[in-house]
């Protein structure tokens, strides 16, 4: 089976996932998180999507985040400002060039890509394909809840593949029967 595209929400928009998809020439239809769109590798700061915070080059996580509002009359994008614990910065071995002695706060700001640019790039494709994803998710839920796909019943990859194929056949036969019954009632 050849996979040509992947439809997912922004939880799967990490760089590793996208790189993997591009390497295998698979089209990702994934909404990107604003922080994921911007590259922080030059500074050493990295956005951790699970914690929804920034991690400094020394490995310290931000303690809070604030969104800087767009000023009226300006054309600049909004920013997320991440605040770090100054007590950790004072004793950090990487403080030179990062922490200024006597500073009361340490912040790192990230420009948020404008929603207009984001929507123009991938939102249209995502919304068109989102309907298909809902149908797939409901079938997956049925397979898990009603047909035991939560846990593999057999050991090994081959056993799991057989279980998946048989469960898919059962779900499809149920759908065919339901469609035939609906056609009889309508006739």
VMD Tcl script that builds the backbone (N, CA, C; Angstrom):
set m [mol new atoms 561]
animate dup $m
set s [atomselect $m all]
$s set {name element resname resid chain x y z} {
  {N N UNK 1 A 0.841 -1.171 0.000}
  {CA C UNK 1 A 0.000 0.000 0.000}
  {C C UNK 1 A 0.891 1.240 0.000}
  {N N UNK 2 A 0.612 2.142 -0.902}
  {CA C UNK 2 A 1.419 3.348 -1.019}
  {C C UNK 2 A 0.662 4.530 -0.428}
  {N N UNK 3 A 1.298 5.247 0.481}
  {CA C UNK 3 A 0.689 6.414 1.114}
  {C C UNK 3 A 1.120 7.644 0.336}
  {N N UNK 4 A 0.141 8.445 -0.102}
  {CA C UNK 4 A 0.451 9.636 -0.892}
  {C C UNK 4 A 0.316 10.924 -0.095}
  {N N UNK 5 A -0.599 10.919 0.898}
  {CA C UNK 5 A -0.770 12.109 1.720}
  {C C UNK 5 A -1.174 11.719 3.135}
  {N N UNK 6 A -0.865 12.617 4.079}
  {CA C UNK 6 A -1.224 12.417 5.480}
  {C C UNK 6 A -2.028 13.631 5.915}
  {N N UNK 7 A -3.197 13.381 6.483}
  {CA C UNK 7 A -4.072 14.426 6.976}
  {C C UNK 7 A -4.085 14.348 8.498}
  {N N UNK 8 A -3.639 15.423 9.164}
  {CA C UNK 8 A -3.539 15.390 10.626}
  {C C UNK 8 A -3.741 16.782 11.197}
  {N N UNK 9 A -3.937 16.860 12.518}
  {CA C UNK 9 A -4.066 18.153 13.162}
  {C C UNK 9 A -2.689 18.657 13.588}
  {N N UNK 10 A -2.664 19.815 14.237}
  {CA C UNK 10 A -1.380 20.457 14.528}
  {C C UNK 10 A -0.542 19.718 15.567}
  {N N UNK 11 A -1.085 18.732 16.232}
  {CA C UNK 11 A -0.289 17.950 17.182}
  {C C UNK 11 A 0.815 17.172 16.462}
  {N N UNK 12 A 0.647 16.929 15.173}
  {CA C UNK 12 A 1.621 16.163 14.396}
  {C C UNK 12 A 2.473 17.063 13.505}
  {N N UNK 13 A 2.511 18.357 13.790}
  {CA C UNK 13 A 3.228 19.281 12.924}
  {C C UNK 13 A 4.687 19.475 13.319}
  {N N UNK 14 A 5.236 18.570 14.097}
  {CA C UNK 14 A 6.639 18.663 14.493}
  {C C UNK 14 A 7.582 18.496 13.314}
  {N N UNK 15 A 8.758 19.064 13.433}
  {CA C UNK 15 A 9.739 19.041 12.350}
  {C C UNK 15 A 10.123 17.619 11.960}
  {N N UNK 16 A 10.281 16.740 12.940}
  {CA C UNK 16 A 10.657 15.354 12.642}
  {C C UNK 16 A 9.602 14.671 11.781}
  {N N UNK 17 A 8.329 14.862 12.132}
  {CA C UNK 17 A 7.249 14.257 11.354}
  {C C UNK 17 A 7.227 14.792 9.930}
  {N N UNK 18 A 7.364 16.115 9.785}
  {CA C UNK 18 A 7.324 16.710 8.451}
  {C C UNK 18 A 8.523 16.274 7.616}
  {N N UNK 19 A 9.710 16.229 8.230}
  {CA C UNK 19 A 10.899 15.766 7.505}
  {C C UNK 19 A 10.711 14.342 7.003}
  {N N UNK 20 A 10.173 13.483 7.853}
  {CA C UNK 20 A 9.926 12.088 7.471}
  {C C UNK 20 A 8.973 12.017 6.277}
  {N N UNK 21 A 7.907 12.810 6.331}
  {CA C UNK 21 A 6.934 12.798 5.233}
  {C C UNK 21 A 7.556 13.294 3.935}
  {N N UNK 22 A 8.334 14.370 4.011}
  {CA C UNK 22 A 8.962 14.908 2.802}
  {C C UNK 22 A 10.001 13.949 2.228}
  {N N UNK 23 A 10.742 13.261 3.087}
  {CA C UNK 23 A 11.728 12.279 2.615}
  {C C UNK 23 A 11.071 11.163 1.817}
  {N N UNK 24 A 9.889 10.723 2.279}
  {CA C UNK 24 A 9.173 9.637 1.604}
  {C C UNK 24 A 8.213 10.147 0.535}
  {N N UNK 25 A 8.331 11.429 0.184}
  {CA C UNK 25 A 7.505 12.061 -0.847}
  {C C UNK 25 A 6.014 11.890 -0.558}
  {N N UNK 26 A 5.649 12.127 0.707}
  {CA C UNK 26 A 4.257 12.076 1.144}
  {C C UNK 26 A 3.820 13.517 1.413}
  {N N UNK 27 A 2.665 13.896 0.880}
  {CA C UNK 27 A 2.167 15.253 1.046}
  {C C UNK 27 A 1.525 15.417 2.417}
  {N N UNK 28 A 2.067 16.315 3.263}
  {CA C UNK 28 A 1.426 16.545 4.558}
  {C C UNK 28 A 0.323 17.594 4.432}
  {N N UNK 29 A -0.867 17.260 4.894}
  {CA C UNK 29 A -1.958 18.229 4.977}
  {C C UNK 29 A -2.198 18.415 6.469}
  {N N UNK 30 A -1.381 19.295 7.053}
  {CA C UNK 30 A -1.339 19.459 8.501}
  {C C UNK 30 A -1.321 20.949 8.821}
  {N N UNK 31 A -2.201 21.383 9.710}
  {CA C UNK 31 A -2.132 22.755 10.184}
  {C C UNK 31 A -0.884 22.904 11.043}
  {N N UNK 32 A -0.146 23.969 10.822}
  {CA C UNK 32 A 1.082 24.180 11.576}
  {C C UNK 32 A 0.832 25.107 12.754}
  {N N UNK 33 A 1.480 24.818 13.879}
  {CA C UNK 33 A 1.416 25.714 15.029}
  {C C UNK 33 A 2.264 26.939 14.709}
  {N N UNK 34 A 1.853 28.127 15.174}
  {CA C UNK 34 A 2.624 29.332 14.856}
  {C C UNK 34 A 4.085 29.238 15.280}
  {N N UNK 35 A 4.355 28.624 16.450}
  {CA C UNK 35 A 5.733 28.529 16.917}
  {C C UNK 35 A 6.536 27.555 16.073}
  {N N UNK 36 A 5.872 26.571 15.475}
  {CA C UNK 36 A 6.568 25.586 14.655}
  {C C UNK 36 A 7.022 26.224 13.354}
  {N N UNK 37 A 6.290 27.242 12.896}
  {CA C UNK 37 A 6.612 27.877 11.629}
  {C C UNK 37 A 7.927 28.647 11.675}
  {N N UNK 38 A 8.327 29.090 12.845}
  {CA C UNK 38 A 9.535 29.898 12.945}
  {C C UNK 38 A 10.706 29.049 13.416}
  {N N UNK 39 A 11.863 29.277 12.836}
  {CA C UNK 39 A 13.034 28.466 13.163}
  {C C UNK 39 A 13.863 29.146 14.254}
  {N N UNK 40 A 14.131 28.441 15.336}
  {CA C UNK 40 A 14.892 28.987 16.465}
  {C C UNK 40 A 16.250 28.310 16.608}
  {N N UNK 41 A 16.658 27.518 15.635}
  {CA C UNK 41 A 17.884 26.725 15.766}
  {C C UNK 41 A 19.124 27.612 15.858}
  {N N UNK 42 A 19.083 28.807 15.243}
  {CA C UNK 42 A 20.249 29.692 15.274}
  {C C UNK 42 A 20.551 30.165 16.694}
  {N N UNK 43 A 19.512 30.358 17.495}
  {CA C UNK 43 A 19.691 30.883 18.844}
  {C C UNK 43 A 19.874 29.782 19.880}
  {N N UNK 44 A 19.490 28.570 19.541}
  {CA C UNK 44 A 19.577 27.470 20.490}
  {C C UNK 44 A 18.295 27.259 21.270}
  {N N UNK 45 A 17.360 28.209 21.187}
  {CA C UNK 45 A 16.068 28.053 21.847}
  {C C UNK 45 A 15.202 27.138 20.992}
  {N N UNK 46 A 14.399 26.312 21.661}
  {CA C UNK 46 A 13.577 25.348 20.935}
  {C C UNK 46 A 12.174 25.326 21.529}
  {N N UNK 47 A 11.169 25.316 20.657}
  {CA C UNK 47 A 9.778 25.247 21.114}
  {C C UNK 47 A 9.421 23.798 21.404}
  {N N UNK 48 A 8.902 23.530 22.600}
  {CA C UNK 48 A 8.474 22.195 23.002}
  {C C UNK 48 A 6.946 22.194 22.980}
  {N N UNK 49 A 6.376 21.550 21.955}
  {CA C UNK 49 A 4.923 21.650 21.763}
  {C C UNK 49 A 4.135 20.955 22.864}
  {N N UNK 50 A 4.665 19.876 23.437}
  {CA C UNK 50 A 3.931 19.175 24.490}
  {C C UNK 50 A 3.786 20.040 25.743}
  {N N UNK 51 A 4.827 20.793 26.067}
  {CA C UNK 51 A 4.798 21.662 27.244}
  {C C UNK 51 A 4.299 23.062 26.899}
  {N N UNK 52 A 4.134 23.346 25.621}
  {CA C UNK 52 A 3.743 24.654 25.112}
  {C C UNK 52 A 4.628 25.754 25.676}
  {N N UNK 53 A 5.925 25.511 25.630}
  {CA C UNK 53 A 6.881 26.484 26.124}
  {C C UNK 53 A 8.188 26.402 25.365}
  {N N UNK 54 A 9.090 27.332 25.688}
  {CA C UNK 54 A 10.402 27.361 25.053}
  {C C UNK 54 A 11.426 26.754 26.003}
  {N N UNK 55 A 12.423 26.137 25.407}
  {CA C UNK 55 A 13.527 25.557 26.154}
  {C C UNK 55 A 14.787 26.301 25.735}
  {N N UNK 56 A 15.548 26.795 26.701}
  {CA C UNK 56 A 16.761 27.551 26.396}
  {C C UNK 56 A 17.895 26.585 26.038}
  {N N UNK 57 A 19.023 27.104 25.517}
  {CA C UNK 57 A 20.137 26.223 25.140}
  {C C UNK 57 A 20.672 25.378 26.295}
  {N N UNK 58 A 20.471 25.834 27.547}
  {CA C UNK 58 A 20.946 25.072 28.707}
  {C C UNK 58 A 19.940 24.013 29.146}
  {N N UNK 59 A 18.767 23.993 28.508}
  {CA C UNK 59 A 17.767 22.985 28.833}
  {C C UNK 59 A 16.728 23.417 29.851}
  {N N UNK 60 A 16.675 24.709 30.168}
  {CA C UNK 60 A 15.700 25.216 31.135}
  {C C UNK 60 A 14.417 25.601 30.398}
  {N N UNK 61 A 13.263 25.197 30.962}
  {CA C UNK 61 A 11.967 25.512 30.358}
  {C C UNK 61 A 11.479 26.884 30.817}
  {N N UNK 62 A 10.728 27.550 29.945}
  {CA C UNK 62 A 10.117 28.827 30.319}
  {C C UNK 62 A 9.065 28.583 31.400}
  {N N UNK 63 A 8.869 29.598 32.247}
  {CA C UNK 63 A 7.919 29.435 33.350}
  {C C UNK 63 A 6.547 30.008 33.015}
  {N N UNK 64 A 6.484 30.932 32.064}
  {CA C UNK 64 A 5.188 31.439 31.619}
  {C C UNK 64 A 5.320 32.052 30.234}
  {N N UNK 65 A 4.153 32.300 29.638}
  {CA C UNK 65 A 4.111 32.858 28.288}
  {C C UNK 65 A 3.104 33.995 28.273}
  {N N UNK 66 A 3.423 35.065 27.546}
  {CA C UNK 66 A 2.493 36.178 27.378}
  {C C UNK 66 A 2.449 36.542 25.899}
  {N N UNK 67 A 1.264 36.870 25.436}
  {CA C UNK 67 A 1.100 37.256 24.034}
  {C C UNK 67 A 1.135 38.776 23.945}
  {N N UNK 68 A 2.068 39.285 23.160}
  {CA C UNK 68 A 2.188 40.726 22.968}
  {C C UNK 68 A 1.211 41.135 21.873}
  {N N UNK 69 A 0.273 41.977 22.220}
  {CA C UNK 69 A -0.763 42.401 21.278}
  {C C UNK 69 A -0.192 43.311 20.198}
  {N N UNK 70 A -0.851 43.294 19.067}
  {CA C UNK 70 A -0.463 44.135 17.939}
  {C C UNK 70 A -0.891 45.574 18.238}
  {N N UNK 71 A 0.020 46.522 18.067}
  {CA C UNK 71 A -0.303 47.920 18.318}
  {C C UNK 71 A -1.129 48.462 17.156}
  {N N UNK 72 A -2.059 49.353 17.481}
  {CA C UNK 72 A -2.904 49.940 16.445}
  {C C UNK 72 A -2.044 50.743 15.478}
  {N N UNK 73 A -2.358 50.620 14.210}
  {CA C UNK 73 A -1.650 51.385 13.190}
  {C C UNK 73 A -0.331 50.778 12.751}
  {N N UNK 74 A 0.078 49.674 13.346}
  {CA C UNK 74 A 1.325 49.035 12.921}
  {C C UNK 74 A 1.009 47.810 12.081}
  {N N UNK 75 A 1.961 47.429 11.299}
  {CA C UNK 75 A 1.782 46.273 10.420}
  {C C UNK 75 A 2.608 45.088 10.910}
  {N N UNK 76 A 3.090 45.162 12.150}
  {CA C UNK 76 A 3.944 44.099 12.677}
  {C C UNK 76 A 3.108 42.945 13.214}
  {N N UNK 77 A 3.671 41.757 13.147}
  {CA C UNK 77 A 2.994 40.574 13.673}
  {C C UNK 77 A 3.063 40.552 15.195}
  {N N UNK 78 A 2.123 39.828 15.806}
  {CA C UNK 78 A 2.139 39.655 17.253}
  {C C UNK 78 A 3.324 38.784 17.652}
  {N N UNK 79 A 3.637 38.820 18.947}
  {CA C UNK 79 A 4.737 38.009 19.466}
  {C C UNK 79 A 4.291 37.265 20.716}
  {N N UNK 80 A 4.841 36.085 20.898}
  {CA C UNK 80 A 4.724 35.367 22.161}
  {C C UNK 80 A 6.020 35.607 22.911}
  {N N UNK 81 A 5.924 36.087 24.140}
  {CA C UNK 81 A 7.104 36.315 24.966}
  {C C UNK 81 A 7.141 35.242 26.042}
  {N N UNK 82 A 8.253 34.532 26.108}
  {CA C UNK 82 A 8.437 33.449 27.078}
  {C C UNK 82 A 9.354 33.949 28.186}
  {N N UNK 83 A 8.943 33.741 29.425}
  {CA C UNK 83 A 9.694 34.203 30.593}
  {C C UNK 83 A 10.412 33.027 31.244}
  {N N UNK 84 A 11.669 33.275 31.634}
  {CA C UNK 84 A 12.492 32.236 32.251}
  {C C UNK 84 A 12.809 32.606 33.692}
  {N N UNK 85 A 13.114 31.607 34.509}
  {CA C UNK 85 A 13.453 31.786 35.920}
  {C C UNK 85 A 14.845 32.404 36.020}
  {N N UNK 86 A 14.910 33.643 36.534}
  {CA C UNK 86 A 16.175 34.386 36.600}
  {C C UNK 86 A 17.168 33.724 37.544}
  {N N UNK 87 A 16.686 33.053 38.587}
  {CA C UNK 87 A 17.610 32.408 39.527}
  {C C UNK 87 A 18.400 31.296 38.835}
  {N N UNK 88 A 17.781 30.627 37.894}
  {CA C UNK 88 A 18.505 29.602 37.128}
  {C C UNK 88 A 19.494 30.250 36.167}
  {N N UNK 89 A 19.086 31.386 35.579}
  {CA C UNK 89 A 19.958 32.086 34.633}
  {C C UNK 89 A 21.220 32.620 35.319}
  {N N UNK 90 A 21.101 33.035 36.588}
  {CA C UNK 90 A 22.241 33.601 37.313}
  {C C UNK 90 A 23.343 32.575 37.541}
  {N N UNK 91 A 22.981 31.309 37.664}
  {CA C UNK 91 A 23.979 30.263 37.922}
  {C C UNK 91 A 24.257 29.402 36.688}
  {N N UNK 92 A 23.673 29.757 35.579}
  {CA C UNK 92 A 23.804 28.954 34.353}
  {C C UNK 92 A 25.205 29.100 33.755}
  {N N UNK 93 A 25.812 27.996 33.306}
  {CA C UNK 93 A 27.135 28.092 32.684}
  {C C UNK 93 A 27.098 28.785 31.315}
  {N N UNK 94 A 25.928 28.889 30.701}
  {CA C UNK 94 A 25.799 29.528 29.387}
  {C C UNK 94 A 25.253 30.952 29.485}
  {N N UNK 95 A 25.391 31.601 30.661}
  {CA C UNK 95 A 24.758 32.903 30.876}
  {C C UNK 95 A 25.411 34.031 30.082}
  {N N UNK 96 A 26.680 33.893 29.707}
  {CA C UNK 96 A 27.355 34.952 28.953}
  {C C UNK 96 A 26.690 35.122 27.601}
  {N N UNK 97 A 26.324 36.362 27.286}
  {CA C UNK 97 A 25.659 36.645 26.028}
  {C C UNK 97 A 24.167 36.360 26.069}
  {N N UNK 98 A 23.700 35.794 27.169}
  {CA C UNK 98 A 22.275 35.463 27.289}
  {C C UNK 98 A 21.647 36.248 28.439}
  {N N UNK 99 A 22.264 36.175 29.595}
  {CA C UNK 99 A 21.733 36.838 30.789}
  {C C UNK 99 A 22.590 38.044 31.127}
  {N N UNK 100 A 21.927 39.186 31.346}
  {CA C UNK 100 A 22.643 40.397 31.746}
  {C C UNK 100 A 22.610 40.498 33.269}
  {N N UNK 101 A 23.770 40.609 33.928}
  {CA C UNK 101 A 23.800 40.683 35.398}
  {C C UNK 101 A 22.919 41.820 35.920}
  {N N UNK 102 A 22.121 41.499 36.926}
  {CA C UNK 102 A 21.233 42.490 37.528}
  {C C UNK 102 A 19.849 42.551 36.894}
  {N N UNK 103 A 19.655 41.844 35.811}
  {CA C UNK 103 A 18.343 41.857 35.155}
  {C C UNK 103 A 17.308 41.157 36.030}
  {N N UNK 104 A 16.100 41.712 36.050}
  {CA C UNK 104 A 15.044 41.135 36.880}
  {C C UNK 104 A 14.285 40.031 36.149}
  {N N UNK 105 A 14.322 40.077 34.831}
  {CA C UNK 105 A 13.631 39.043 34.046}
  {C C UNK 105 A 14.497 38.623 32.868}
  {N N UNK 106 A 14.272 37.412 32.408}
  {CA C UNK 106 A 14.901 36.919 31.179}
  {C C UNK 106 A 13.755 36.492 30.273}
  {N N UNK 107 A 13.679 37.099 29.109}
  {CA C UNK 107 A 12.597 36.777 28.180}
  {C C UNK 107 A 13.161 36.385 26.824}
  {N N UNK 108 A 12.344 35.673 26.078}
  {CA C UNK 108 A 12.667 35.326 24.693}
  {C C UNK 108 A 11.372 35.483 23.905}
  {N N UNK 109 A 11.402 36.297 22.867}
  {CA C UNK 109 A 10.191 36.572 22.095}
  {C C UNK 109 A 10.223 35.860 20.757}
  {N N UNK 110 A 9.048 35.382 20.362}
  {CA C UNK 110 A 8.894 34.664 19.099}
  {C C UNK 110 A 7.809 35.354 18.291}
  {N N UNK 111 A 8.156 35.707 17.073}
  {CA C UNK 111 A 7.178 36.326 16.182}
  {C C UNK 111 A 6.172 35.270 15.743}
  {N N UNK 112 A 4.901 35.606 15.816}
  {CA C UNK 112 A 3.856 34.687 15.365}
  {C C UNK 112 A 3.575 34.996 13.900}
  {N N UNK 113 A 3.668 33.981 13.072}
  {CA C UNK 113 A 3.373 34.153 11.657}
  {C C UNK 113 A 1.917 34.581 11.531}
  {N N UNK 114 A 1.671 35.584 10.705}
  {CA C UNK 114 A 0.309 36.102 10.603}
  {C C UNK 114 A -0.648 35.023 10.132}
  {N N UNK 115 A -1.854 35.094 10.663}
  {CA C UNK 115 A -2.860 34.090 10.310}
  {C C UNK 115 A -3.194 34.145 8.826}
  {N N UNK 116 A -3.058 35.304 8.218}
  {CA C UNK 116 A -3.344 35.415 6.784}
  {C C UNK 116 A -2.383 34.557 5.979}
  {N N UNK 117 A -1.097 34.644 6.296}
  {CA C UNK 117 A -0.104 33.841 5.569}
  {C C UNK 117 A -0.313 32.358 5.822}
  {N N UNK 118 A -0.627 32.014 7.066}
  {CA C UNK 118 A -0.818 30.605 7.409}
  {C C UNK 118 A -2.021 30.034 6.672}
  {N N UNK 119 A -3.130 30.782 6.671}
  {CA C UNK 119 A -4.331 30.303 5.988}
  {C C UNK 119 A -4.087 30.157 4.496}
  {N N UNK 120 A -3.388 31.094 3.914}
  {CA C UNK 120 A -3.142 31.037 2.475}
  {C C UNK 120 A -2.283 29.841 2.106}
  {N N UNK 121 A -1.386 29.448 2.995}
  {CA C UNK 121 A -0.465 28.362 2.658}
  {C C UNK 121 A -1.087 26.985 2.768}
  {N N UNK 122 A -1.794 26.693 3.858}
  {CA C UNK 122 A -2.258 25.315 4.001}
  {C C UNK 122 A -3.662 25.142 4.570}
  {N N UNK 123 A -4.325 26.221 4.942}
  {CA C UNK 123 A -5.637 26.077 5.576}
  {C C UNK 123 A -6.700 25.585 4.592}
  {N N UNK 124 A -6.638 26.057 3.337}
  {CA C UNK 124 A -7.639 25.644 2.349}
  {C C UNK 124 A -7.574 24.145 2.100}
  {N N UNK 125 A -6.393 23.624 1.918}
  {CA C UNK 125 A -6.248 22.182 1.689}
  {C C UNK 125 A -6.715 21.402 2.909}
  {N N UNK 126 A -6.405 21.917 4.091}
  {CA C UNK 126 A -6.794 21.213 5.313}
  {C C UNK 126 A -8.314 21.158 5.458}
  {N N UNK 127 A -9.001 22.285 5.237}
  {CA C UNK 127 A -10.453 22.291 5.409}
  {C C UNK 127 A -11.148 21.432 4.368}
  {N N UNK 128 A -10.614 21.385 3.161}
  {CA C UNK 128 A -11.218 20.538 2.131}
  {C C UNK 128 A -11.090 19.067 2.496}
  {N N UNK 129 A -9.986 18.690 3.080}
  {CA C UNK 129 A -9.727 17.288 3.387}
  {C C UNK 129 A -10.183 16.895 4.792}
  {N N UNK 130 A -10.549 17.882 5.622}
  {CA C UNK 130 A -10.927 17.599 7.002}
  {C C UNK 130 A -12.175 16.719 7.086}
  {N N UNK 131 A -13.080 16.862 6.134}
  {CA C UNK 131 A -14.303 16.057 6.129}
  {C C UNK 131 A -13.973 14.576 6.014}
  {N N UNK 132 A -13.004 14.243 5.184}
  {CA C UNK 132 A -12.587 12.850 5.016}
  {C C UNK 132 A -11.992 12.334 6.314}
  {N N UNK 133 A -11.233 13.172 7.000}
  {CA C UNK 133 A -10.598 12.759 8.251}
  {C C UNK 133 A -11.638 12.398 9.304}
  {N N UNK 134 A -12.739 13.136 9.357}
  {CA C UNK 134 A -13.802 12.827 10.309}
  {C C UNK 134 A -14.402 11.454 10.071}
  {N N UNK 135 A -14.582 11.100 8.811}
  {CA C UNK 135 A -15.117 9.780 8.475}
  {C C UNK 135 A -14.135 8.686 8.888}
  {N N UNK 136 A -12.873 8.919 8.639}
  {CA C UNK 136 A -11.844 7.933 8.990}
  {C C UNK 136 A -11.777 7.761 10.506}
  {N N UNK 137 A -11.808 8.885 11.232}
  {CA C UNK 137 A -11.745 8.814 12.695}
  {C C UNK 137 A -12.934 8.045 13.268}
  {N N UNK 138 A -14.133 8.232 12.694}
  {CA C UNK 138 A -15.296 7.505 13.216}
  {C C UNK 138 A -15.163 6.009 12.951}
  {N N UNK 139 A -14.607 5.625 11.807}
  {CA C UNK 139 A -14.376 4.197 11.516}
  {C C UNK 139 A -13.329 3.625 12.470}
  {N N UNK 140 A -12.266 4.387 12.712}
  {CA C UNK 140 A -11.243 3.925 13.655}
  {C C UNK 140 A -11.837 3.740 15.049}
  {N N UNK 141 A -12.697 4.671 15.456}
  {CA C UNK 141 A -13.337 4.563 16.773}
  {C C UNK 141 A -14.219 3.322 16.845}
  {N N UNK 142 A -14.971 3.046 15.772}
  {CA C UNK 142 A -15.814 1.848 15.746}
  {C C UNK 142 A -14.960 0.589 15.837}
  {N N UNK 143 A -13.848 0.569 15.106}
  {CA C UNK 143 A -12.973 -0.608 15.124}
  {C C UNK 143 A -12.382 -0.827 16.517}
  {N N UNK 144 A -12.052 0.265 17.212}
  {CA C UNK 144 A -11.478 0.141 18.550}
  {C C UNK 144 A -12.525 -0.238 19.587}
  {N N UNK 145 A -13.660 0.443 19.575}
  {CA C UNK 145 A -14.646 0.269 20.639}
  {C C UNK 145 A -15.487 -0.989 20.477}
  {N N UNK 146 A -15.896 -1.291 19.240}
  {CA C UNK 146 A -16.833 -2.400 19.040}
  {C C UNK 146 A -16.167 -3.687 18.569}
  {N N UNK 147 A -14.923 -3.592 18.101}
  {CA C UNK 147 A -14.311 -4.777 17.490}
  {C C UNK 147 A -12.935 -5.134 18.047}
  {N N UNK 148 A -12.569 -4.587 19.180}
  {CA C UNK 148 A -11.371 -5.033 19.882}
  {C C UNK 148 A -10.031 -4.630 19.306}
  {N N UNK 149 A -9.969 -3.521 18.567}
  {CA C UNK 149 A -8.681 -3.094 18.017}
  {C C UNK 149 A -7.854 -2.287 19.019}
  {N N UNK 150 A -8.322 -2.171 20.243}
  {CA C UNK 150 A -7.563 -1.459 21.274}
  {C C UNK 150 A -6.296 -2.230 21.609}
  {N N UNK 151 A -6.407 -3.550 21.636}
  {CA C UNK 151 A -5.286 -4.398 22.030}
  {C C UNK 151 A -5.130 -5.526 21.014}
  {N N UNK 152 A -3.892 -5.826 20.654}
  {CA C UNK 152 A -3.632 -6.931 19.722}
  {C C UNK 152 A -3.965 -8.257 20.404}
  {N N UNK 153 A -4.691 -9.101 19.691}
  {CA C UNK 153 A -5.080 -10.401 20.253}
  {C C UNK 153 A -4.018 -11.466 19.992}
  {N N UNK 154 A -3.153 -11.224 19.024}
  {CA C UNK 154 A -2.137 -12.207 18.648}
  {C C UNK 154 A -0.760 -11.571 18.775}
  {N N UNK 155 A 0.252 -12.407 18.934}
  {CA C UNK 155 A 1.610 -11.882 19.058}
  {C C UNK 155 A 2.218 -11.684 17.679}
  {N N UNK 156 A 3.137 -10.768 17.601}
  {CA C UNK 156 A 3.869 -10.536 16.364}
  {C C UNK 156 A 3.146 -9.598 15.411}
  {N N UNK 157 A 3.918 -9.042 14.502}
  {CA C UNK 157 A 3.386 -8.102 13.523}
  {C C UNK 157 A 2.404 -8.785 12.572}
  {N N UNK 158 A 2.717 -10.012 12.161}
  {CA C UNK 158 A 1.839 -10.737 11.241}
  {C C UNK 158 A 0.463 -10.957 11.873}
  {N N UNK 159 A 0.440 -11.356 13.134}
  {CA C UNK 159 A -0.825 -11.573 13.836}
  {C C UNK 159 A -1.642 -10.293 13.947}
  {N N UNK 160 A -0.949 -9.186 14.209}
  {CA C UNK 160 A -1.642 -7.912 14.303}
  {C C UNK 160 A -2.200 -7.484 12.948}
  {N N UNK 161 A -1.433 -7.728 11.869}
  {CA C UNK 161 A -1.914 -7.397 10.525}
  {C C UNK 161 A -3.164 -8.199 10.190}
  {N N UNK 162 A -3.160 -9.492 10.510}
  {CA C UNK 162 A -4.331 -10.342 10.255}
  {C C UNK 162 A -5.536 -9.810 11.028}
  {N N UNK 163 A -5.330 -9.440 12.293}
  {CA C UNK 163 A -6.420 -8.892 13.104}
  {C C UNK 163 A -6.960 -7.606 12.472}
  {N N UNK 164 A -6.075 -6.735 12.008}
  {CA C UNK 164 A -6.507 -5.477 11.387}
  {C C UNK 164 A -7.286 -5.742 10.103}
  {N N UNK 165 A -6.798 -6.674 9.265}
  {CA C UNK 165 A -7.498 -6.993 8.014}
  {C C UNK 165 A -8.881 -7.567 8.295}
  {N N UNK 166 A -8.967 -8.517 9.217}
  {CA C UNK 166 A -10.256 -9.139 9.526}
  {C C UNK 166 A -11.237 -8.125 10.127}
  {N N UNK 167 A -10.737 -7.262 10.987}
  {CA C UNK 167 A -11.600 -6.233 11.571}
  {C C UNK 167 A -12.099 -5.278 10.497}
  {N N UNK 168 A -11.238 -4.905 9.559}
  {CA C UNK 168 A -11.641 -4.029 8.454}
  {C C UNK 168 A -12.714 -4.695 7.605}
  {N N UNK 169 A -12.546 -5.982 7.329}
  {CA C UNK 169 A -13.542 -6.717 6.537}
  {C C UNK 169 A -14.889 -6.718 7.259}
  {N N UNK 170 A -14.883 -6.995 8.562}
  {CA C UNK 170 A -16.129 -7.021 9.340}
  {C C UNK 170 A -16.822 -5.661 9.297}
  {N N UNK 171 A -16.070 -4.590 9.502}
  {CA C UNK 171 A -16.649 -3.245 9.503}
  {C C UNK 171 A -17.229 -2.918 8.127}
  {N N UNK 172 A -16.527 -3.291 7.058}
  {CA C UNK 172 A -17.017 -3.019 5.706}
  {C C UNK 172 A -18.249 -3.852 5.369}
  {N N UNK 173 A -18.287 -5.112 5.795}
  {CA C UNK 173 A -19.466 -5.954 5.552}
  {C C UNK 173 A -20.673 -5.377 6.297}
  {N N UNK 174 A -20.459 -4.912 7.533}
  {CA C UNK 174 A -21.549 -4.276 8.277}
  {C C UNK 174 A -22.082 -3.055 7.524}
  {N N UNK 175 A -21.187 -2.285 6.954}
  {CA C UNK 175 A -21.596 -1.097 6.189}
  {C C UNK 175 A -22.373 -1.501 4.946}
  {N N UNK 176 A -21.914 -2.548 4.238}
  {CA C UNK 176 A -22.631 -3.014 3.044}
  {C C UNK 176 A -24.042 -3.466 3.402}
  {N N UNK 177 A -24.180 -4.207 4.484}
  {CA C UNK 177 A -25.498 -4.686 4.914}
  {C C UNK 177 A -26.404 -3.500 5.246}
  {N N UNK 178 A -25.855 -2.516 5.951}
  {CA C UNK 178 A -26.641 -1.338 6.303}
  {C C UNK 178 A -27.087 -0.586 5.048}
  {N N UNK 179 A -26.213 -0.441 4.058}
  {CA C UNK 179 A -26.568 0.247 2.816}
  {C C UNK 179 A -27.625 -0.523 2.030}
  {N N UNK 180 A -27.517 -1.855 2.007}
  {CA C UNK 180 A -28.512 -2.683 1.307}
  {C C UNK 180 A -29.870 -2.543 1.982}
  {N N UNK 181 A -29.900 -2.567 3.312}
  {CA C UNK 181 A -31.158 -2.414 4.048}
  {C C UNK 181 A -31.775 -1.039 3.818}
  {N N UNK 182 A -30.944 -0.006 3.784}
  {CA C UNK 182 A -31.446 1.347 3.514}
  {C C UNK 182 A -32.027 1.441 2.110}
  {N N UNK 183 A -31.388 0.769 1.139}
  {CA C UNK 183 A -31.887 0.776 -0.241}
  {C C UNK 183 A -33.229 0.059 -0.336}
  {N N UNK 184 A -33.395 -1.035 0.409}
  {CA C UNK 184 A -34.670 -1.777 0.410}
  {C C UNK 184 A -35.792 -0.928 1.006}
  {N N UNK 185 A -35.495 -0.224 2.088}
  {CA C UNK 185 A -36.498 0.619 2.739}
  {C C UNK 185 A -36.891 1.775 1.820}
  {N N UNK 186 A -35.926 2.344 1.130}
  {CA C UNK 186 A -36.185 3.468 0.231}
  {C C UNK 186 A -36.974 3.035 -1.004}
  {N N UNK 187 A -36.842 1.766 -1.422}
  {CA C UNK 187 A -37.508 1.285 -2.646}
  {C C UNK 187 A -38.932 0.933 -2.458}
}
mol reanalyze $m
mol bondsrecalc $m
mol representation Tube
mol addrep $m
